[in-house]
Amino acid sequence: MQLDELVFVFMIVLLAGFVQGLTSFGFALISMPLLVKLMPMQQAVPIVVVLSLLTNIAVLYSSRKHVRIKQIWPLLIASLLAAPLGTYALIYVPAHSLKLGAGLLVAVVSILMLSGRSFPLSRIAYAPVGALSGFLNGSISMSGPPVALFLTNQGLDKMTFRANITAYALILNIITIGTYVYEGLLNQTSVETVGWSVPALILGVIIGIKAVGKLNERLFKTIALWLILVTGIWTAVNGVIG
């Protein structure tokens, strides 16, 4: 990778790390559409998942006292079962189809929630939400929005929301990376790119974590929902234009 490309990657990861540190999701939203301009999607997705794992470790450390495992373990079980299917989809299913379907679904639900709608859900809903998240994480590295929408709908305070979604994503990332290694998707080039990106990642996450303390609950929820909406629209548009 040439110097100008490495600088571009550094700036992408810095911005994505800030968003992740602030909201505890959104790293793939910022990084994925830009990284695929520099490299094939089958190379970019593993890089984003590894970097997401590192951001989740940092964010979880800062919010570890607020984790409520009982609220997320049903999501985790469904996600872990579906993650390998997402990895196979990354290999065999056209990327634009995955992006378009996932983006439209996320955008529609986030628009409804921004309009003030709520969706009372029973515990049965944990399984499909978790499965969708796990599948998307393995296929296009976009596990955050479905679970973020689900947890936002549960009325969690911002610290519990950040801690739960981070703990969830951390475990899912570990499993997904394992499937990438098994399928040979995480190669030497990917590891080297991750290494170059770590300083930018650390700086961005630290700035984001410090900024979250300045947001009240209502503003935090609004920012989270708008970020999810942008995720959906951006993903769908990238699915259309290929």
C-alpha positions as CSV (number, residue, x, y, z in Angstrom):
1,M,0.0,0.0,0.0
2,Q,1.4,3.4,-1.0
3,L,2.0,6.3,1.4
4,D,-0.9,8.4,0.2
5,E,-3.2,5.4,0.7
6,L,-1.9,4.7,4.2
7,V,-2.6,8.4,5.1
8,F,-6.1,8.0,3.8
9,V,-6.6,4.9,5.8
10,F,-5.2,6.7,8.9
11,M,-7.8,9.5,8.5
12,I,-10.6,7.1,7.9
13,V,-9.9,5.0,11.0
14,L,-9.4,8.2,13.1
15,L,-12.9,9.4,12.3
16,A,-14.5,6.0,12.6
17,G,-12.8,5.5,16.0
18,F,-14.2,8.8,17.2
19,V,-17.7,7.8,16.2
20,Q,-17.3,4.4,17.9
21,G,-16.0,5.9,21.1
22,L,-18.9,8.4,21.2
23,T,-21.8,6.0,20.4
24,S,-20.3,2.5,20.8
25,F,-21.2,1.6,17.3
26,G,-20.8,3.1,13.8
27,F,-17.2,2.1,13.1
28,A,-18.2,0.2,10.0
29,L,-20.5,3.0,8.8
30,I,-17.6,5.4,8.5
31,S,-14.8,3.0,7.5
32,M,-16.3,0.4,5.2
33,P,-17.6,2.6,2.3
34,L,-14.3,4.4,2.1
35,L,-12.0,1.4,2.6
36,V,-13.6,-0.5,-0.3
37,K,-12.5,2.3,-2.6
38,L,-8.9,1.2,-1.7
39,M,-9.2,-2.6,-1.5
40,P,-11.5,-5.5,-2.3
41,M,-14.5,-6.0,0.0
42,Q,-13.3,-9.4,1.1
43,Q,-10.1,-7.7,2.4
44,A,-11.8,-4.6,3.9
45,V,-14.4,-6.5,5.9
46,P,-11.9,-8.5,8.0
47,I,-9.8,-5.4,8.6
48,V,-12.9,-3.5,9.9
49,V,-14.0,-6.4,12.1
50,V,-10.5,-6.6,13.7
51,L,-10.3,-2.8,14.2
52,S,-13.9,-2.9,15.7
53,L,-12.7,-5.5,18.1
54,L,-10.0,-3.2,19.3
55,T,-12.3,-0.3,19.7
56,N,-14.8,-2.4,21.6
57,I,-12.1,-3.4,24.1
58,A,-11.3,0.3,24.7
59,V,-14.9,1.4,25.0
60,L,-15.9,-1.6,27.2
61,Y,-13.1,-0.8,29.6
62,S,-14.4,2.7,30.1
63,S,-18.0,1.5,30.7
64,R,-17.5,-1.9,32.2
65,K,-19.4,-1.1,35.4
66,H,-22.6,-0.6,33.4
67,V,-22.7,-4.0,31.5
68,R,-25.9,-6.0,32.1
69,I,-25.1,-9.4,30.6
70,K,-28.7,-10.7,31.3
71,Q,-30.1,-8.2,28.9
72,I,-27.9,-9.3,26.0
73,W,-27.1,-13.0,26.3
74,P,-30.2,-14.1,24.1
75,L,-28.9,-11.7,21.4
76,L,-25.4,-13.2,21.7
77,I,-26.6,-16.8,21.3
78,A,-28.5,-16.1,18.1
79,S,-25.7,-13.9,16.8
80,L,-23.0,-16.5,17.3
81,L,-25.1,-19.1,15.5
82,A,-25.6,-16.8,12.5
83,A,-22.2,-15.3,12.2
84,P,-20.6,-18.2,10.3
85,L,-23.5,-18.0,7.8
86,G,-22.6,-14.3,7.2
87,T,-19.0,-15.3,6.5
88,Y,-20.1,-17.8,3.8
89,A,-22.4,-15.0,2.4
90,L,-19.4,-12.7,2.1
91,I,-17.7,-15.3,0.0
92,Y,-20.6,-16.4,-2.2
93,V,-23.4,-13.8,-2.2
94,P,-23.0,-10.6,-4.3
95,A,-22.1,-7.8,-1.9
96,H,-24.5,-5.3,-3.4
97,S,-27.5,-7.5,-2.6
98,L,-26.5,-7.8,1.0
99,K,-25.9,-4.1,1.4
100,L,-29.2,-3.1,-0.3
101,G,-31.4,-5.4,1.8
102,A,-29.8,-4.6,5.1
103,G,-29.6,-0.8,4.5
104,L,-33.3,-0.5,3.6
105,L,-34.4,-2.5,6.6
106,V,-32.3,-0.4,9.0
107,A,-33.3,2.9,7.4
108,V,-37.0,2.2,7.6
109,V,-37.0,1.2,11.3
110,S,-34.8,4.1,12.3
111,I,-37.1,6.6,10.5
112,L,-40.1,5.1,12.4
113,M,-38.3,5.5,15.7
114,L,-37.2,9.1,15.0
115,S,-40.8,9.9,14.3
116,G,-41.6,8.8,17.9
117,R,-42.8,5.3,17.3
118,S,-41.9,2.5,19.7
119,F,-42.1,-1.2,19.2
120,P,-42.9,-3.2,22.3
121,L,-41.1,-6.5,21.8
122,S,-41.2,-9.8,23.7
123,R,-38.1,-11.9,24.5
124,I,-38.9,-13.9,21.4
125,A,-37.7,-10.9,19.3
126,Y,-34.1,-11.3,20.7
127,A,-33.5,-14.4,18.4
128,P,-34.2,-12.8,15.0
129,V,-32.5,-9.5,16.0
130,G,-29.4,-11.3,17.2
131,A,-29.4,-13.6,14.2
132,L,-29.7,-10.7,11.7
133,S,-26.9,-8.8,13.6
134,G,-24.6,-11.9,13.5
135,F,-25.2,-12.5,9.8
136,L,-24.5,-8.9,8.9
137,N,-21.4,-8.8,11.0
138,G,-20.0,-11.8,9.1
139,S,-21.0,-10.6,5.7
140,I,-20.7,-6.8,5.6
141,S,-19.3,-5.9,9.1
142,M,-22.5,-4.1,10.1
143,S,-23.7,-5.8,13.2
144,G,-24.3,-2.6,15.2
145,P,-27.5,-1.0,13.7
146,P,-30.0,-3.9,14.3
147,V,-28.9,-4.3,17.9
148,A,-28.6,-0.6,18.5
149,L,-32.2,-0.1,17.3
150,F,-33.3,-2.9,19.5
151,L,-31.6,-1.6,22.6
152,T,-32.7,1.9,22.0
153,N,-36.2,0.7,21.9
154,Q,-35.7,-0.9,25.3
155,G,-35.3,2.6,26.9
156,L,-31.8,2.0,28.3
157,D,-29.8,5.0,29.7
158,K,-26.8,6.0,27.6
159,M,-24.2,4.3,29.8
160,T,-26.0,1.0,29.9
161,F,-26.7,1.2,26.2
162,R,-23.0,1.8,25.4
163,A,-21.8,-0.9,27.8
164,N,-24.3,-3.6,26.6
165,I,-23.8,-3.0,22.8
166,T,-20.1,-3.0,23.3
167,A,-19.9,-6.2,25.3
168,Y,-22.2,-7.8,22.7
169,A,-20.1,-6.6,19.8
170,L,-16.8,-7.6,21.4
171,I,-17.9,-11.3,21.8
172,L,-19.4,-11.4,18.3
173,N,-16.2,-9.9,16.8
174,I,-14.1,-12.6,18.4
175,I,-16.2,-15.4,16.9
176,T,-16.4,-13.7,13.5
177,I,-12.6,-13.2,13.3
178,G,-12.3,-16.9,14.1
179,T,-14.4,-17.8,11.1
180,Y,-12.3,-15.4,8.9
181,V,-9.1,-17.1,10.0
182,Y,-10.6,-20.5,9.2
183,E,-11.7,-19.4,5.7
184,G,-8.4,-17.7,5.0
185,L,-9.9,-14.2,4.7
186,L,-7.5,-12.7,7.4
187,N,-4.2,-12.6,5.5
188,Q,-0.8,-10.9,6.0
189,T,-1.9,-7.8,4.1
190,S,-4.9,-7.4,6.3
191,V,-2.9,-7.7,9.5
192,E,-0.3,-5.2,8.3
193,T,-3.1,-2.7,7.5
194,V,-4.5,-3.2,10.9
195,G,-1.1,-2.5,12.4
196,W,-0.8,0.8,10.5
197,S,-4.2,1.8,11.7
198,V,-3.9,1.2,15.4
199,P,-2.5,4.7,16.4
200,A,-5.3,6.4,14.6
201,L,-7.8,4.1,16.2
202,I,-6.6,4.7,19.7
203,L,-6.6,8.5,19.2
204,G,-10.1,8.6,17.7
205,V,-11.6,6.3,20.4
206,I,-10.1,8.4,23.3
207,I,-11.6,11.6,21.9
208,G,-15.0,10.0,21.4
209,I,-15.1,8.5,24.9
210,K,-14.3,12.0,26.4
211,A,-17.0,13.6,24.3
212,V,-19.8,11.3,25.4
213,G,-19.8,12.7,28.9
214,K,-21.0,16.1,27.5
215,L,-24.2,14.6,26.0
216,N,-27.5,14.3,27.9
217,E,-29.7,11.3,27.5
218,R,-32.1,12.7,24.9
219,L,-29.4,14.2,22.7
220,F,-27.4,10.9,22.9
221,K,-30.5,8.9,21.8
222,T,-31.2,11.3,18.9
223,I,-27.6,11.2,17.7
224,A,-27.6,7.4,17.9
225,L,-30.8,7.1,15.8
226,W,-29.6,9.6,13.2
227,L,-26.3,7.6,12.9
228,I,-28.3,4.4,12.5
229,L,-30.4,6.1,9.8
230,V,-27.3,7.3,7.9
231,T,-25.9,3.8,8.2
232,G,-28.9,2.3,6.5
233,I,-29.2,4.9,3.7
234,W,-25.4,4.8,3.0
235,T,-25.4,1.0,3.0
236,A,-28.4,0.8,0.7
237,V,-26.9,3.4,-1.7
238,N,-23.7,1.5,-1.9
239,G,-25.7,-1.6,-2.6
240,V,-27.3,0.1,-5.6
241,I,-24.2,1.7,-7.1
242,G,-22.1,-1.5,-6.4
